[in-house]
Amino acid sequence: MGAVLGRISHTQLIVMGILEIVGYCFNDTLNSKYIKAVDNGGSIVLHTFGAYYGLAISYVSGKKQATSPNAILNNNPPESSYISNVLAMIGTLFLWVYWPSFNSIEMENDKNHRAVINTYLSLAASCVITFAASQFSSKEHKFSMTHVQNATLAGGVAIGACAQLMIQPFGAILIGIIAGLLSVYGYTKYSKFLETYGIKDTCGVHNLHGLPGILGGIAASVLASIASEQQYGKTLYEVYPARATPVIELTPEYIPLDARNGRSAGEQAGYQALIIIVTLATALTTGLISGFILNLNLWNDMVMESYYDDSIFWEVPNDKLYSESLAPFKWKLHEKLYDKNPSKISII
């Protein structure tokens, strides 16, 4: 939803949420029943799916807006205020601290411990590199609050698909560094590139969830190709259940195993790569379909002149401080939000 936030109405958001859950469950079922790729932290089936689902809807929505007779005003989101950015950092801090529990919640014993440690290392690495990359990418060599609020979490997204694996500390740190760099680069360059194709990303979900999610999927595929019983022992078949042989023998470790597909390391790596492609295809397809549904004249869709204006749905203070924070707006509404008559809108 972050991709279209501020540009669709609350009614459309509800419909979008319902349709997204259907698409997510379909994709997750494909993975759990047929592909059987390992993605406990949701780097692929959760973060990547959500990001590209939202971008697909943003693309379809942008096409409708471009053909609208009212599409005459600047529809870029205004810069957030300093106070808003500081308060938003509270959310970033909570996410940073509790992200390891999110990645490790489905795991037990040593897998749980590895997931927590790997996630913290990856988060720490992405946090440090974000500050360095943010300052380097700024013409004034200053930190960007957008980068700090988002890219510092990219390591947690990327490590999700391989958090439980034996990747060593340097592996987790390397994934975090690359994820942080990708995220900062996305906010600095790639978002503008997407806008040239009519894809607006209000909250930068592509940079925080999309790119790091794909990175996590690629890392999981590479690591699956080198995972062996010599390294993991019999717990290899707990980490990769599909690699368990069709005939299971009792083991001295008393690890409960189920008869599965008997995949080799290379085959499992191939399936790990396959889930990335399937997720992207499913997300884009369901997103485009959902976008067309949301564009139907059944919902209270917003006119472009009212984008990013909280006063449409919320009671807001009418004071000087608030007026200054809305300075980038060049318009105001006199009557109804959904009135498509341009005469009801005046340019300041």
C-alpha positions in Angstrom: 0.0 0.0 0.0 2.9 2.3 0.5 3.4 2.6 -3.2 0.1 4.3 -3.7 -0.4 6.0 -0.3 -1.9 9.4 -0.7 -3.1 8.8 -4.2 -6.1 6.4 -3.7 -9.0 6.7 -1.3 -9.6 4.7 1.9 -12.3 2.7 0.1 -9.8 1.7 -2.6 -7.3 0.8 0.1 -9.7 -1.6 1.7 -10.4 -3.3 -1.6 -6.7 -3.3 -2.4 -5.9 -5.0 0.9 -8.5 -7.7 0.3 -7.2 -8.4 -3.2 -3.6 -8.4 -2.1 -4.3 -11.0 0.6 -5.8 -13.3 -2.1 -2.8 -12.9 -4.3 -0.4 -13.4 -1.5 -2.1 -16.6 -0.3 -2.1 -17.9 -3.9 1.6 -17.3 -4.3 2.4 -18.7 -0.8 0.4 -21.8 -1.6 2.3 -22.3 -4.8 5.5 -22.2 -2.8 4.5 -24.3 0.2 2.9 -27.1 -1.9 4.9 -27.3 -5.1 8.1 -25.2 -5.2 9.0 -25.8 -1.5 11.6 -23.0 -1.4 12.9 -21.9 2.0 11.8 -18.3 2.9 11.0 -18.2 6.6 11.6 -14.5 6.9 9.5 -13.7 3.9 12.1 -11.9 1.8 10.5 -13.2 -1.4 6.9 -14.3 -0.8 6.2 -11.4 1.5 8.4 -8.4 0.9 9.1 -8.8 -2.8 5.5 -9.8 -3.5 4.1 -6.8 -1.7 6.4 -4.3 -3.3 5.8 -5.3 -6.9 2.1 -5.8 -6.3 1.9 -2.2 -5.2 4.0 -0.9 -8.1 1.8 -2.7 -10.6 -1.2 -1.0 -9.1 0.6 2.3 -9.2 1.4 1.8 -12.8 -2.2 1.2 -13.8 -3.4 4.1 -11.6 -0.9 6.4 -13.2 -2.2 5.5 -16.7 -5.7 6.6 -15.7 -4.4 9.8 -14.2 -2.4 10.7 -17.3 -5.5 10.6 -19.4 -7.6 12.6 -17.0 -8.6 16.1 -18.1 -7.7 17.4 -14.6 -4.1 16.1 -14.8 -2.7 19.6 -15.0 -1.1 20.0 -11.6 2.1 18.7 -10.0 1.2 15.5 -8.3 4.5 14.8 -6.5 4.2 14.3 -2.8 5.3 17.3 -0.7 8.4 17.1 1.5 7.6 15.9 5.0 8.3 18.2 7.9 11.2 17.9 10.3 8.9 17.1 13.2 7.2 14.4 11.1 10.5 12.8 10.2 11.7 12.7 13.8 8.5 11.1 15.0 8.7 8.6 12.1 12.1 7.5 13.4 10.3 6.0 16.4 8.8 3.4 14.0 12.2 2.7 12.5 13.7 2.1 15.9 10.9 -0.3 16.9 11.3 -2.2 13.6 15.0 -2.4 13.9 14.9 -3.8 17.4 12.2 -6.3 16.8 13.0 -7.4 13.3 15.1 -10.4 14.5 12.0 -11.8 16.2 10.0 -11.5 13.0 12.6 -13.5 11.0 13.0 -16.2 13.6 9.4 -16.7 14.9 8.8 -19.9 12.9 12.1 -21.6 13.8 13.2 -23.6 16.8 16.4 -24.5 18.6 19.7 -23.6 16.8 17.9 -22.4 13.7 16.1 -19.8 15.8 19.4 -18.7 17.4 21.1 -18.4 14.0 18.2 -16.4 12.6 18.4 -13.8 15.5 22.2 -13.4 15.3 22.3 -13.2 11.5 19.4 -10.7 11.4 21.1 -8.4 13.9 24.4 -8.5 12.1 22.7 -7.8 8.7 20.7 -4.9 10.2 23.8 -3.4 11.9 25.7 -3.6 8.6 23.0 -2.0 6.6 22.6 0.7 9.2 26.3 1.7 9.1 26.5 1.6 5.3 23.3 3.6 5.0 24.8 6.6 6.8 28.0 6.4 4.7 26.1 6.0 1.4 23.6 8.7 2.3 26.3 11.3 3.0 28.2 10.2 -0.1 25.2 10.6 -2.4 24.3 14.0 -1.1 25.7 17.0 -2.9 25.9 18.8 0.4 27.3 15.7 2.1 24.5 15.5 4.6 22.4 12.6 5.9 18.9 12.0 4.4 16.1 11.2 6.8 14.5 9.2 4.1 17.5 7.0 3.8 18.0 6.6 7.5 14.3 5.8 8.1 14.2 3.1 5.4 17.6 1.8 4.2 18.7 1.0 7.7 16.1 -1.8 7.7 17.1 -3.2 4.3 19.4 -5.7 5.9 16.5 -7.3 7.8 14.5 -7.7 4.6 17.4 -9.2 2.7 18.5 -11.7 5.3 15.0 -13.1 5.8 15.3 -15.9 3.2 18.6 -17.2 4.6 18.5 -16.1 8.3 18.5 -19.7 9.6 21.4 -20.8 7.5 25.0 -21.2 8.5 26.3 -18.2 6.6 28.9 -17.1 9.1 29.0 -13.5 10.5 30.8 -12.1 7.4 28.0 -13.6 5.2 25.3 -11.8 7.2 27.3 -8.6 7.2 27.9 -8.7 3.5 24.2 -9.2 2.7 23.4 -6.2 5.0 26.0 -4.0 3.3 24.7 -4.8 -0.2 21.1 -4.4 0.9 21.8 -1.0 2.4 23.6 0.2 -0.7 20.8 -1.1 -3.0 18.2 0.7 -0.9 20.0 4.1 -0.8 20.7 3.8 -4.6 17.1 3.1 -5.1 15.9 6.2 -3.3 18.6 8.3 -4.9 18.3 7.2 -8.5 16.0 4.3 -9.3 12.8 5.9 -8.0 13.2 8.7 -10.5 13.8 6.1 -13.2 10.5 4.4 -12.4 8.7 7.8 -12.5 9.7 8.2 -16.2 7.5 5.1 -16.9 4.6 6.5 -14.9 5.3 4.4 -11.8 5.1 6.6 -8.6 6.3 5.0 -5.4 5.1 7.2 -2.5 6.9 5.5 0.4 9.7 3.8 -1.6 8.5 0.2 -1.1 10.6 -0.9 -4.1 13.8 0.4 -2.4 13.1 -1.1 1.0 11.2 -4.3 0.2 11.6 -5.0 -3.5 15.3 -4.7 -4.2 16.5 -6.1 -0.9 13.9 -8.9 -1.2 15.3 -10.0 -4.5 18.8 -9.8 -3.1 17.7 -12.1 -0.3 16.2 -14.5 -2.8 19.4 -14.6 -4.8 21.5 -15.1 -1.7 19.2 -18.0 -0.6 19.6 -19.7 -3.9 23.4 -19.4 -3.8 23.6 -20.7 -0.2 21.2 -23.6 -1.0 23.6 -24.8 -3.7 26.5 -25.3 -1.2 24.5 -26.6 1.8 25.5 -30.1 2.6 24.9 -32.8 5.3 28.6 -32.5 6.2 27.9 -28.9 7.2 24.5 -29.2 8.8 24.3 -32.8 9.8 20.8 -34.3 9.8 19.4 -30.8 10.5 19.9 -30.1 6.8 16.6 -31.8 6.2 14.9 -29.6 8.8 16.3 -26.5 7.0 15.5 -27.9 3.6 12.6 -30.4 4.1 12.3 -31.0 0.3 15.9 -32.5 0.3 14.8 -35.3 2.6 14.8 -38.7 0.8 11.6 -40.4 -0.1 12.6 -43.3 2.3 13.5 -42.1 5.8 15.6 -44.1 8.2 15.8 -43.6 11.9 18.8 -41.4 12.8 20.9 -41.4 16.0 20.1 -37.8 16.5 16.4 -38.7 16.8 15.4 -35.8 14.4 11.8 -36.3 13.2 11.9 -36.2 9.4 9.2 -36.7 6.8 9.7 -38.4 3.5 10.0 -35.7 0.9 11.4 -35.1 -2.6 15.0 -36.1 -2.2 16.3 -33.0 -4.0 20.0 -32.4 -4.5 21.7 -29.1 -3.5 21.6 -27.9 -7.1 18.0 -28.8 -7.5 17.0 -27.0 -4.3 19.0 -23.9 -5.5 17.1 -24.0 -8.7 13.8 -24.0 -6.9 15.0 -21.1 -4.7 15.6 -19.1 -7.8 12.3 -20.3 -9.3 10.3 -18.8 -6.4 11.7 -15.4 -7.2 10.4 -15.6 -10.8 7.1 -17.0 -9.8 6.6 -14.4 -7.1 7.4 -11.5 -9.5 5.1 -12.9 -12.1 2.3 -13.4 -9.6 2.7 -10.0 -8.0 2.7 -8.1 -11.3 -0.2 -10.1 -12.7 -2.4 -9.8 -9.7 -1.3 -6.2 -9.2 -2.3 -5.2 -12.7 -5.7 -7.0 -12.4 -6.3 -5.3 -9.0 -5.3 -2.0 -10.5 -7.9 -2.3 -13.3 -10.5 -3.2 -10.7 -9.6 -0.2 -8.5 -9.9 2.0 -11.6 -13.5 1.1 -12.1 -16.1 3.8 -11.3 -17.3 1.8 -8.3 -15.1 3.4 -5.7 -14.6 6.9 -4.3 -11.4 7.5 -6.3 -9.5 10.6 -5.6 -8.9 13.4 -8.1 -5.3 14.3 -8.7 -5.7 17.8 -7.2 -6.4 16.3 -3.8 -3.4 13.9 -3.6 -1.4 13.9 -0.4 -3.8 16.2 1.4 -4.7 14.9 4.9 -7.5 17.4 5.3 -9.6 15.4 2.9 -10.1 12.6 5.4 -8.8 14.0 8.7 -9.4 16.9 11.0 -6.2 19.0 10.8 -5.1 22.1 12.7 -5.5 25.4 10.8 -2.6 27.3 12.1 0.6 28.9 10.7 2.8 25.9 11.4 0.5 23.5 9.5 0.1 25.9 6.6 3.9 26.2 6.3 4.2 22.4 6.3 1.8 22.4 3.3 3.7 25.1 1.5 4.6 22.8 -1.4 0.9 22.4 -2.2 -0.2 24.8 -5.0 -3.9 24.1 -4.7 -6.8 23.8 -2.3 -10.3 22.3 -2.5 -13.4 24.4 -2.0 -16.0 21.7 -2.0 -16.1 18.0 -2.4 -13.2 15.6 -2.8 -14.7 13.5 -5.5 -16.1 16.4 -7.6 -14.6 15.9 -11.0 -15.6 19.5 -12.1 -12.4 21.5 -12.5 -14.3 24.7 -11.8 -14.5 23.6 -8.1 -10.7 23.7 -7.8 -8.7 26.9 -7.7 -4.9 27.3 -8.1 -3.2 29.5 -5.5 
